[in-house]
């Protein structure tokens, strides 16, 4: 089919993570939205390497794909439970927090109902002509081999490619590339489950980093590690193993008002504030912190000396592989005392998070894509990265929007903004003010602050008082 005869959609989405899937679900019932969504994977999977038995997501069930935009949607988590005949058991369970595996099952249930999704499509380039984006996609099989190519066209481009795992500089490129064979695996938490037994077989495991993923892996390994005589170290540069802040006034920071305030900060101040806010969403659930301590207390009964070590205020500076033993030699610096120490480990788990990237397929668009001084996508308040407001970002804008960017519950709000820009109306009413508190400098009492200050016009960046 020639490019001229290819249908022109309203929306072409690239990447079907939870945010892209939520946008697809919310666009499905809209008669004035013709959408198509592509993903290079063969099916929807949400953090498959971290589907640890019994783990839960860290937000309430209302933070599903659609409810915060449309509580009546047939694609809600509660409707999923009803169809699975699990609504009453969930009600009796009396926990707001769904099992992670069940939330993944819910997302796949939604995906199976949407005929706008195309899997095994790897987008390699996007061009634009006369207001229309043309994407060239390779159709691949489950092994990644190219079968054919397809062309897709649309007036709006949605980037839902998400974030990529990050290794600290000392670990990048390490793993026997010089011919030295490592004793055990060096992995990111994204690949944990498939490497679990190899980690335990290595004789000594070091988890580097903090946050929920590190804590979940530590808790999942500690019983077996002690039973098998495997040393399990957990080292973080954070000053403590901190719990996630979860008080209600703190949660108001996942709000349109705070996003307005954060987006309006000068770049350098925004970077600093973003780093300081990691406890808001990268901490450990308080219940898990307590469970880990209770587990260590149980394992140490009778005066048993545990093999495990928990070390805070320690930053990884160097790493190499011992050419004789194959062990990892990890050099740390205590940030408080400015003293160094070395640990040997048979394997390493990097719980060092994810970061957004500029997709290579955007290269043909050149200067039409806004980048900041660090080469990252410069995402406007209304989630666009071009002056015409036709390329939208859903996820990956943490550096510009702060704590709302990775929050599942805020995904439907952002999708509502995107769909309003696409349709020129508000198919899902946008709640512009939800917080009781004021962020930034309050207006003088003599000043009138209009309730509808938030406008869907990227040429008017907001500074919300």
C-alpha positions in Angstrom: 0.0 0.0 0.0 1.4 3.4 -1.0 1.8 6.1 1.6 -0.9 8.2 -0.1 -3.4 5.4 0.3 -2.5 4.6 3.9 -5.4 5.6 6.2 -4.7 8.7 8.3 -5.5 8.1 11.9 -6.1 10.8 14.5 -3.7 9.1 16.9 -0.6 6.9 16.4 0.7 5.6 19.7 4.2 4.1 19.9 4.7 2.0 23.0 2.0 0.2 25.0 2.9 0.3 28.6 0.3 1.1 31.3 0.1 4.7 30.2 -0.2 4.0 26.5 -2.7 1.2 27.3 -4.8 3.5 29.4 -4.9 6.1 26.6 -6.0 3.4 24.2 -8.7 2.2 26.6 -10.0 5.8 27.1 -9.9 6.6 23.3 -11.7 3.4 22.3 -15.3 4.6 23.0 -14.8 8.0 21.4 -16.5 8.3 18.1 -14.4 11.2 17.0 -11.0 9.5 17.7 -9.5 7.1 15.3 -6.4 5.6 17.0 -3.8 2.9 16.5 -1.1 1.8 18.9 2.1 -0.1 18.2 4.5 -2.0 20.3 7.6 -4.1 19.5 6.8 -6.7 22.1 4.6 -9.8 21.3 2.1 -9.0 24.1 1.5 -6.7 27.1 3.8 -7.5 30.0 4.4 -5.2 33.0 7.7 -5.6 34.8 7.7 -9.4 34.3 11.1 -9.7 36.1 9.6 -8.4 39.3 6.4 -10.5 39.6 7.5 -11.8 43.0 4.9 -13.9 44.6 2.6 -11.8 46.9 4.0 -8.4 45.9 1.6 -5.6 45.5 1.5 -2.3 43.6 2.1 0.8 45.7 -1.0 2.7 44.7 -4.7 2.0 45.5 -6.8 0.0 43.0 -8.5 3.3 41.9 -5.2 4.1 40.2 -6.0 1.7 37.3 -5.9 2.5 33.6 -9.1 4.5 33.4 -11.1 5.1 36.6 -9.6 8.5 37.6 -10.8 9.8 34.2 -14.0 7.7 33.8 -15.3 5.8 36.8 -18.0 4.2 34.5 -15.5 2.7 32.0 -15.9 -1.0 31.3 -12.1 -1.2 31.5 -11.8 -0.6 35.2 -10.0 -2.8 37.6 -13.3 -3.4 39.5 -15.0 -4.5 36.4 -12.1 -6.9 35.7 -12.6 -8.4 39.2 -16.3 -8.7 38.6 -15.8 -10.6 35.4 -13.3 -12.8 37.1 -15.8 -13.4 39.9 -13.3 -12.0 42.4 -15.0 -8.7 43.4 -16.3 -10.0 46.7 -13.1 -11.8 47.6 -11.2 -8.5 46.9 -13.8 -6.7 49.0 -13.3 -9.1 51.9 -9.5 -8.9 51.6 -9.8 -5.2 52.7 -6.7 -4.0 51.0 -6.6 -1.0 48.6 -3.4 -2.4 47.0 -3.8 -5.0 44.2 -1.4 -7.9 43.8 1.2 -6.9 41.2 0.5 -10.2 39.3 -3.2 -9.5 39.3 -2.7 -5.9 38.1 -0.6 -7.3 35.2 -3.4 -9.8 34.5 -5.9 -6.9 34.5 -3.9 -4.9 32.0 -3.7 -7.9 29.7 -7.4 -8.4 30.1 -7.9 -4.8 28.9 -5.4 -5.2 26.0 -7.2 -8.3 24.8 -10.4 -6.3 24.3 -8.9 -3.5 22.3 -8.7 -3.9 18.5 -6.5 -0.8 18.2 -3.4 -2.5 19.4 -0.7 -3.9 17.1 2.0 -6.0 18.7 5.3 -7.1 17.2 5.7 -3.7 15.4 9.0 -2.0 15.9 8.9 1.6 14.8 12.2 2.6 13.1 11.4 6.1 11.7 8.8 8.8 11.9 8.6 11.6 9.3 6.1 14.5 8.9 4.7 16.0 5.8 1.8 18.5 5.4 0.7 18.0 9.1 0.7 14.2 8.9 3.2 11.8 10.6 4.3 8.7 8.8 5.8 5.9 10.8 7.7 3.0 9.2 7.4 -0.1 11.4 9.1 -3.5 11.1 6.9 -6.4 11.7 8.9 -8.9 13.8 8.3 -12.4 15.1 8.7 -13.3 18.7 12.5 -13.7 18.3 12.9 -10.3 16.8 13.4 -11.4 13.2 12.0 -9.0 10.6 9.0 -10.4 8.6 7.9 -7.3 6.7 7.4 -3.6 7.0 4.3 -1.5 7.4 3.4 2.2 7.2 1.1 4.1 9.6 0.0 7.7 9.3 -1.7 10.0 11.8 -2.1 13.7 12.8 -1.0 13.2 16.4 1.9 11.1 17.6 1.8 9.6 21.1 5.1 8.5 22.7 4.5 5.8 25.3 7.9 4.2 25.1 8.5 4.6 28.8 11.9 4.3 30.5 15.0 2.0 30.3 16.9 0.3 33.1 20.0 2.1 34.3 23.2 0.7 35.6 25.6 2.8 37.7 28.7 3.9 35.7 31.0 1.5 37.6 28.9 -1.5 36.4 28.4 -0.4 32.8 30.3 -2.7 30.5 31.3 -5.0 33.3 30.6 -8.7 32.9 33.6 -10.5 31.4 33.8 -8.5 28.1 37.6 -8.7 28.4 37.5 -12.5 28.5 37.2 -12.8 32.3 34.4 -15.1 33.3 32.2 -13.8 36.2 31.2 -16.2 38.9 27.6 -15.1 38.8 25.2 -12.8 37.0 25.3 -9.0 37.0 21.7 -7.9 36.5 19.2 -5.0 36.8 16.1 -5.7 38.9 14.1 -5.8 35.6 15.7 -9.3 35.0 15.5 -10.6 38.6 13.1 -13.6 38.5 14.8 -15.4 35.6 18.1 -15.1 37.4 17.0 -15.9 40.9 18.5 -19.3 41.2 21.8 -18.2 39.5 22.1 -15.5 42.1 21.7 -17.9 44.9 24.2 -20.4 43.3 26.8 -17.6 43.1 27.5 -17.9 46.9 27.3 -14.2 47.7 24.9 -11.6 46.4 25.1 -7.8 46.6 22.0 -5.7 46.0 23.0 -2.1 45.1 20.4 0.7 45.4 17.4 1.5 47.5 13.6 1.7 47.0 10.8 -0.8 46.7 12.4 -3.1 44.1 15.6 -3.5 46.1 13.6 -4.2 49.3 11.3 -6.8 47.6 14.3 -8.7 46.1 16.1 -8.6 49.5 13.0 -9.9 51.2 12.5 -12.6 48.6 16.0 -13.9 48.9 16.9 -13.6 52.6 15.3 -16.9 53.8 16.8 -19.0 51.1 20.1 -17.2 51.3 20.4 -17.9 55.0 19.3 -21.5 54.6 21.9 -22.1 51.9 24.7 -20.2 53.6 24.7 -17.5 50.9 25.9 -14.1 52.0 23.3 -11.4 51.0 24.4 -7.8 51.2 22.2 -4.8 50.6 24.1 -1.5 50.0 22.6 1.9 49.4 24.0 5.4 49.1 20.9 6.7 50.8 21.4 7.8 54.4 18.9 5.2 55.5 16.5 2.5 54.3 13.7 5.1 54.0 10.0 4.4 53.8 7.9 6.1 51.1 6.1 9.2 52.4 2.4 8.5 52.3 0.6 11.1 54.3 -2.3 12.8 52.7 -0.9 16.3 52.4 2.2 14.8 50.8 0.0 12.9 48.4 -1.5 16.2 47.3 1.8 16.7 45.4 0.5 14.3 42.8 -1.9 17.0 41.7 -2.4 19.4 38.7 -1.5 22.3 41.0 1.8 20.9 42.1 2.7 19.9 38.6 2.0 23.5 37.5 4.3 24.7 40.2 7.1 22.2 39.5 6.9 22.8 35.7 7.3 26.5 36.2 10.5 26.2 38.3 13.9 27.3 36.8 15.7 24.3 35.3 18.4 23.9 37.9 16.0 24.3 40.8 13.7 21.8 39.2 16.6 19.3 39.0 17.5 19.8 42.7 13.9 19.6 43.9 13.4 16.4 41.8 16.3 14.7 43.5 15.1 15.7 46.9 11.6 14.3 46.3 12.7 10.7 45.7 11.3 9.6 49.1 7.9 10.6 47.8 7.7 7.7 45.3 11.0 5.8 45.4 10.9 4.8 49.0 9.9 1.4 50.5 6.5 0.6 51.8 6.5 0.9 55.5 4.9 -2.6 55.9 7.8 -4.1 53.9 10.4 -2.3 56.0 8.8 -3.7 59.1 8.5 -7.2 57.5 12.2 -7.2 56.7 13.1 -6.4 60.2 10.7 -9.0 61.6 12.2 -11.6 59.2 15.8 -10.8 60.4 14.7 -11.0 64.0 13.1 -14.4 63.3 16.1 -15.7 61.5 18.5 -14.6 64.2 16.6 -16.3 67.1 18.7 -18.4 69.4 21.7 -16.0 68.9 22.3 -17.1 65.3 24.8 -14.9 63.5 23.3 -13.9 60.2 25.4 -13.8 57.0 23.5 -10.8 55.7 24.7 -7.1 55.8 22.7 -4.0 55.3 24.9 -0.9 54.6 23.7 2.7 54.1 25.6 5.8 53.1 27.8 3.8 50.7 28.2 4.8 47.1 29.6 2.4 44.5 32.7 3.9 42.9 34.6 1.0 41.3 33.9 -2.5 40.1 35.9 -5.2 38.5 36.1 -8.9 38.2 38.7 -10.9 39.9 40.4 -12.8 37.1 41.1 -15.8 39.4 37.9 -16.3 41.4 35.5 -14.5 39.0 34.1 -12.6 42.0 33.0 -9.0 41.6 35.3 -6.6 43.5 33.1 -3.7 44.5 34.6 -0.5 45.8 32.4 1.7 47.9 32.8 5.1 49.6 31.0 6.0 52.8 29.6 9.4 51.9 29.4 10.5 55.5 32.9 9.6 56.6 34.5 9.8 53.2 36.2 6.4 53.7 36.4 3.6 51.2 35.9 -0.2 51.6 35.7 -3.2 49.2 33.3 -6.1 49.1 33.6 -9.3 47.2 30.5 -10.8 45.7 29.6 -13.7 43.4 26.7 -11.7 41.8 25.3 -8.3 41.7 21.7 -6.9 41.5 21.4 -3.3 40.5 18.3 -1.7 41.9 19.3 1.6 40.3 16.1 2.6 38.6 15.2 3.7 35.1 15.6 6.8 32.9 13.8 8.2 29.9 15.5 8.4 26.5 14.9 10.1 23.2 13.8 7.4 20.8 16.0 7.0 17.7 12.9 6.9 15.4 12.4 10.6 16.1 15.7 11.5 14.4 14.1 12.3 11.0 12.0 15.1 12.7 15.2 17.0 13.6 14.6 20.4 15.2 10.9 19.9 15.3 11.5 18.0 18.6 12.3 20.2 21.6 15.2 19.1 23.7 16.5 20.6 26.9 20.1 21.5 27.7 20.8 17.9 28.7 19.5 16.4 25.5 16.3 15.1 27.1 12.8 15.7 25.7 11.6 19.1 26.7 8.0 18.2 27.6 5.6 21.1 27.9 3.1 21.5 30.7 0.5 19.9 28.4 2.8 16.9 27.6 3.9 17.9 24.1 7.4 18.2 22.6 6.8 20.2 19.5 5.6 23.8 19.0 2.4 22.7 17.2 1.4 20.5 20.1 0.9 17.3 18.0 3.6 15.0 19.6 2.5 14.0 23.0 4.5 12.2 25.8 2.8 9.8 28.2 5.4 8.7 30.8 9.1 9.6 30.9 8.6 13.3 31.8 9.7 13.0 35.4 12.4 15.6 34.8 9.9 18.2 33.7 6.7 17.3 35.6 8.0 15.7 38.8 6.2 13.2 41.0 3.1 12.9 38.8 5.0 11.5 35.8 5.5 7.9 37.1 2.3 7.9 39.2 -0.2 5.3 37.9 -3.1 7.3 39.3 -2.2 10.4 37.4 -2.0 8.5 34.0 -5.7 8.9 33.3 -5.5 12.7 34.0 -2.7 13.0 31.6 -4.6 10.9 29.0 -7.6 13.3 29.5 -5.4 16.3 28.6 -4.0 14.5 25.5 -7.4 13.5 24.3 -8.7 17.1 24.8 -5.9 18.4 22.6 -6.7 15.8 19.9 -10.4 16.3 19.9 -10.7 20.0 20.7 -13.1 19.2 23.5 -13.0 17.5 26.9 -14.3 13.9 26.4 -13.3 13.3 30.1 -13.7 16.3 32.4 -10.3 17.5 33.6 -10.1 18.3 37.3 -7.9 21.3 37.4 -7.8 21.9 41.2 -7.7 19.1 43.7 -5.3 20.2 46.5 -6.2 22.0 49.7 -2.8 23.6 49.9 -1.0 26.2 47.9 2.3 25.5 46.2 4.7 28.3 45.5 4.0 31.9 46.4 0.3 32.6 47.3 -1.4 35.4 45.4 -2.0 38.6 47.1 -5.4 38.9 48.6 -6.2 41.7 46.2 -5.4 39.5 43.2 -8.0 37.4 41.5 -6.8 33.9 40.5 -9.1 32.4 37.9 -10.2 28.8 38.5 -9.7 28.0 34.8 -6.1 29.1 34.6 -5.1 25.8 33.1 -5.5 26.1 29.3 -4.7 23.6 26.6 -2.4 25.9 24.8 1.3 25.0 24.9 2.2 28.5 23.8 1.1 29.7 27.2 3.2 27.9 29.8 1.6 28.3 33.2 3.1 29.6 36.4 0.5 28.6 39.0 0.5 30.6 42.1 
